[in-house]
Amino acid sequence: MIGKNKHISRIVDSFLQKGIKLTHQRKVIAQVITDASDHPDANEVFMRANKIDNRISLATVYRTIKLFEENKVLNRIELGGKKARYEELTDSHHDHLIDIDTGDIIEFVDDEIEELQKKVAKKLGYSLVDHKMELFGKKIKTN
């Protein structure tokens, strides 16, 4: 077993269904991303994957991340000029609040925001099929 998760990652499963070759290194990188409880950047993915298999290079991680993005199994979170962070795409939708000072990413779901987005799309003559929302903020300091 590659990672601590007992289930096959959605990334690996998706690639198997599409008939895309998954090398050992790609499987390790997929498992690192699946096992992440945070939103690692490419360098963090590299460091974690390299501990599992020291033949994995940073270039391999970048190529694999690009491949995962192109196949819509990986979500890229832009941090406004800083390093992008990544997470495995899942069926459960959530949005992100990004702390611009620390880079912390807080996942949240807000039903009112979801409904408002649908209303805005409808008002403009559209049916909302998907969206991605990333909010950027600074922690409010309390005394």
Buried (B, 14 or more C-beta within 10 A) or exposed (E): EBBEEEEBBBBBEBBEEEEEEBEEBBBBBBBBBBBBEEBBBBEBBBBBBBEBBEEBEBEBBBBBBEBBBEBEBBBBBBBEEEBBBBBBBEEEEEBBBBBEEEEEBEEEEEEEBBEEBBEEBEEEEEEEEEEEBEEEEEEEEEE
